[in-house]
Amino acid sequence: MKQNNLYLIIGALVAPVIAFGIYAYREETSPKGVELRIDDSGVSVQEN
């Protein structure tokens, strides 16, 4: 039973680290620049 608790604690500590790594990677690889959107409500410009 003690070993199962240890695995649970390690998993709870590792999961946020992995999630943050994936988030940081996606933010670094996302294209930077300006987004121009034209739709029924008009033209919108958004800086990324």
Phi and psi restraints in degrees (value plus and minus 20) as a CYANA .aco file:
   2 LYS   PHI     -85.9   -45.9
   2 LYS   PSI     -54.8   -14.8
   3 GLN   PHI     -89.3   -49.3
   3 GLN   PSI     -55.9   -15.9
   4 ASN   PHI     -83.8   -43.8
   4 ASN   PSI     -59.5   -19.5
   5 ASN   PHI     -85.6   -45.6
   5 ASN   PSI     -57.1   -17.1
   6 LEU   PHI     -84.2   -44.2
   6 LEU   PSI     -63.9   -23.9
   7 TYR   PHI     -81.6   -41.6
   7 TYR   PSI     -58.9   -18.9
   8 LEU   PHI     -84.3   -44.3
   8 LEU   PSI     -63.5   -23.5
   9 ILE   PHI     -86.0   -46.0
   9 ILE   PSI     -63.7   -23.7
  10 ILE   PHI     -83.4   -43.4
  10 ILE   PSI     -63.1   -23.1
  11 GLY   PHI     -82.3   -42.3
  11 GLY   PSI     -59.5   -19.5
  12 ALA   PHI     -87.7   -47.7
  12 ALA   PSI     -47.5    -7.5
  13 LEU   PHI    -105.6   -65.6
  13 LEU   PSI     -53.2   -13.2
  14 VAL   PHI     -99.3   -59.3
  14 VAL   PSI     -56.1   -16.1
  15 ALA   PHI     -77.9   -37.9
  15 ALA   PSI     -66.9   -26.9
  16 PRO   PHI     -85.1   -45.1
  16 PRO   PSI     -52.8   -12.8
  17 VAL   PHI     -85.7   -45.7
  17 VAL   PSI     -63.3   -23.3
  18 ILE   PHI     -85.5   -45.5
  18 ILE   PSI     -63.1   -23.1
  19 ALA   PHI     -82.0   -42.0
  19 ALA   PSI     -62.2   -22.2
  20 PHE   PHI     -86.0   -46.0
  20 PHE   PSI     -58.0   -18.0
  21 GLY   PHI     -82.3   -42.3
  21 GLY   PSI     -62.8   -22.8
  22 ILE   PHI     -85.1   -45.1
  22 ILE   PSI     -62.5   -22.5
  23 TYR   PHI     -82.0   -42.0
  23 TYR   PSI     -66.1   -26.1
  24 ALA   PHI     -84.6   -44.6
  24 ALA   PSI     -59.7   -19.7
  25 TYR   PHI     -83.0   -43.0
  25 TYR   PSI     -64.4   -24.4
  26 ARG   PHI     -85.7   -45.7
  26 ARG   PSI     -56.4   -16.4
  27 GLU   PHI     -88.4   -48.4
  27 GLU   PSI     -57.2   -17.2
  28 GLU   PHI     -92.2   -52.2
  28 GLU   PSI     -52.4   -12.4
  29 THR   PHI    -114.2   -74.2
  29 THR   PSI     -23.5    16.5
  30 SER   PHI     -91.9   -51.9
  30 SER   PSI     123.4   163.4
  31 PRO   PHI     -87.2   -47.2
  31 PRO   PSI     119.6   159.6
  32 LYS   PHI    -121.5   -81.5
  32 LYS   PSI     132.1   172.1
  33 GLY   PHI     123.0   163.0
  33 GLY   PSI    -168.6  -128.6
  34 VAL   PHI    -138.0   -98.0
  34 VAL   PSI     116.5   156.5
  35 GLU   PHI    -126.4   -86.4
  35 GLU   PSI     105.2   145.2
  36 LEU   PHI    -131.4   -91.4
  36 LEU   PSI     102.6   142.6
  37 ARG   PHI    -143.9  -103.9
  37 ARG   PSI     108.7   148.7
  38 ILE   PHI    -140.7  -100.7
  38 ILE   PSI     100.7   140.7
  39 ASP   PHI    -166.1  -126.1
  39 ASP   PSI    -184.4  -144.4
  40 ASP   PHI     -82.8   -42.8
  40 ASP   PSI     -49.0    -9.0
  41 SER   PHI    -106.7   -66.7
  41 SER   PSI     -22.2    17.8
  42 GLY   PHI     102.2   142.2
  42 GLY   PSI    -176.8  -136.8
  43 VAL   PHI    -125.4   -85.4
  43 VAL   PSI     112.7   152.7
  44 SER   PHI    -150.0  -110.0
  44 SER   PSI     119.5   159.5
  45 VAL   PHI    -139.7   -99.7
  45 VAL   PSI     109.0   149.0
  46 GLN   PHI    -153.0  -113.0
  46 GLN   PSI     110.5   150.5
  47 GLU   PHI    -106.2   -66.2
  47 GLU   PSI     112.4   152.4
